[in-house]
Amino acid sequence: MSRAVEHNEAQQRFEWTEDGQLSVLEYELRDGVMVITHTEVPAAVGGRGIAADLAQAALDTARLRGWRVRPLCSYVAGYIQRKAQYQDLLA
């Protein structure tokens, strides 16, 4: 299931709310590099693919904007390792 994840540019994060629980993927933009610092999905809504959808939204946005990606977040680093189509984005 793919979600319409929101890109909150003012707070440099991607967001999804499910069952009243906010999930986020946070990043910092540094000289054209999206440094992904943290992904958080509350346990109450875990196991539903939310983190994957947040990662996909962030990486697709990076590609569209011509940004490179540096995943400091271990979840996103693993996601990119499993998804060959995003490996070319690595900075």
C-alpha positions in Angstrom: 0.0 0.0 0.0 1.5 3.3 -1.0 0.6 6.4 1.0 0.4 10.0 0.0 3.2 11.1 2.3 3.4 14.8 3.0 6.7 16.7 2.5 6.9 19.3 5.2 9.7 21.4 3.7 9.7 24.0 6.5 10.6 21.4 9.1 12.7 19.3 6.6 10.8 16.1 7.1 8.3 13.7 5.5 5.2 12.9 7.5 2.4 10.4 7.6 -0.3 10.2 10.3 -2.1 6.9 10.8 -4.5 6.2 13.6 -3.6 9.5 15.2 0.1 8.6 15.3 2.6 10.8 13.5 5.5 9.1 11.7 8.4 11.1 10.3 11.5 10.9 8.2 13.8 13.8 9.0 16.6 15.3 6.9 18.9 18.2 6.5 19.7 19.7 3.1 23.5 20.5 2.8 24.8 21.8 -0.5 22.5 19.6 -2.6 22.8 16.6 -0.4 19.8 15.3 1.5 21.3 14.0 4.8 18.6 11.7 6.2 19.1 11.8 9.9 16.1 9.9 11.5 13.1 7.9 10.7 10.5 7.3 13.5 7.3 5.2 13.4 5.5 4.8 16.7 5.2 1.2 17.9 1.4 1.4 17.8 1.4 1.6 14.0 4.6 -0.3 13.3 4.8 -3.2 10.8 2.5 -1.5 8.3 5.1 -0.4 5.8 5.0 3.2 6.9 8.8 3.6 7.2 9.3 2.2 3.7 6.7 4.7 2.3 8.5 7.6 4.0 11.8 6.4 2.6 10.4 6.0 -0.9 8.9 9.5 -0.8 12.1 11.1 0.4 14.2 9.3 -2.2 11.8 10.0 -5.0 11.9 13.7 -4.0 15.7 13.7 -3.9 15.8 12.3 -7.4 13.3 14.8 -8.8 15.2 17.7 -7.3 18.6 16.5 -8.4 19.8 16.0 -4.8 22.3 13.3 -3.7 21.5 11.3 -0.5 23.5 10.5 2.6 21.6 8.2 4.8 22.8 8.5 8.4 19.5 6.8 9.5 20.2 3.0 9.6 16.7 2.2 8.4 17.1 4.3 5.2 20.6 3.0 4.6 19.3 -0.6 4.7 16.3 0.4 2.5 18.7 1.8 -0.2 20.9 -1.3 0.1 17.8 -3.5 -0.7 16.5 -1.2 -3.5 18.9 -1.0 -6.4 17.0 1.8 -8.1 18.1 4.2 -5.4 21.7 3.3 -5.0 22.8 5.9 -7.7 21.6 8.7 -5.4 24.2 7.9 -2.7 26.6 10.8 -2.0 
